[in-house]
Amino acid sequence: MVKQVELVVRARIDEIVRPVGLTATQYTALTVLERHDDLSSAQLARNSFVTAQSMADMITTLEGRRLIERHRDKSDRRRLVVALTDEGRDMLDRCRDDVAALEAAMLSGLSAAQTKALRTSLGACYANLSKA
């Protein structure tokens, strides 16, 4: 069931972000950077659930559109990190209401307690599998 929900959500997010020239995977990467600035390419790939090679290509594309930028890490000048630009934040803002509506539709019919329990349960499942 988790995979089926994931596939439907991904397809619907693709529909939402396609008009602004994004894919669901690119949108996911931008939201990850919104929550965690200055990630390495490898960290961004792990948090976006894509391979390092796919992320390298995506970074090139998103940087070319000025949605993200690469710069040296302030705490370790040898390390190159990726961050969201103002243009990237604007792009997320353009999609935010439609993505929130998708989430609301997905959770419709669930009580607040059921929604909280679902989030907690999925978080626990993710944490359990991330330990390995």
N, C-alpha and C positions, 0 to 999 in steps of 0.2 A: 504494500500500500504506500509506503514512503516513496518508493521509486515512481509509482504512478502519479502521486501528487506532485513530485518534483518535475516530472515530464510535462504535466499540464501547466504548472506554474511557469516553467521555462518558456513554453510555447506562448503563453499569454503575455509574459514580459517581453518576449521578442516582438509581439504585435504592438505593444505599447511603445517600445523604444525605437522600432524601425523607422517611424517618421522623422526622428531626429538623427538618423544615421548611425545608430548603435545596435549592437547585438546584446542579448541577455547576458552573455559572458562578459562583455565590455562593461555593461551596466553594473554587474556584480563587482568587478574590479574597482570601478569608481566608488561604489558604496563602501568597499573595504578601505580604500584610501581616505574616505570621508571620516571613518571611525579611527583610523590608525595612520597618521602621517609618517612619512619618512621610513618606508619599508624597503627592504632589498627586493630585487626582482624575485628571488626564491621565496621570500616570505609572502609576497603578494600572490605568487602562483599557488602556494599552499592554501592561503586563506580564500582564494577565488576558485579552488578546486579544478585547476588546470595544470598541465605539464609546464615545466620550465621553458621548453621550446615554444609552446603556444603563448606563454606569457611574454617571451622576448619579442615575438611578432606583434603581440597586442600592444606592448609598450611603445614600439616603433610607430604603430598606427595612432594610438592615443596621443603620443607626444607630437606627432605631425599635425594633429588637430588642435594642439595646444590645450588639451584637457588635463594633461599631466605634465610634470617636468621631472627631469633627473638632475640631481645635484649631489655634491659631496656631503656626507654625514658630518654634522657639526661636532660630534663626539669622537669620530674616527675618520679622519680625512682620506684614508685609503679606501673607504667604503662608499660606493655609489648607491643612492637611495632614490625612491620615487615618491612624489607627492602630488596631490590634487592641486590644480590651478584654480583661479577664480572662475575661469571659463568652464572648468570641470564642475565646479559647484553650481554654476548657473545651469549647466546641462542637467544635473541631478534635480535641481529645483523644477525644471520644466517637466520632468517625469514623475515627480514625487506624488502628486495628487492621484494620478492614474494608478500608480503602483499601490498606494494606500487603499484605493478603492478595490483593487484586486484582492488584497489581503482581507479587507472587510468582507468581500463576497465569499472568499474561501472559508472564513470563520463564521459566516452567518448561520444562525440556528444553534450556535454554541453559546452557553452562558459565559459570563465573565470568569466564573470558577473553572469551567471546562477549558476555556482558552488558556488560562494560567496553568492549569494542569498539563495541557498539551505542550506548551512552551517549556515547562519544567521537565517533562518526560523526554522530549526531544533533546533538550540540553544535556540531560543525564546520559542519554544514548550516545550523543556525540562525544562527551567527555570520556565515557567508558571505552569507546573505540579509539580515541586519540591517545590513550595511555600506552597502547601496544607499539 
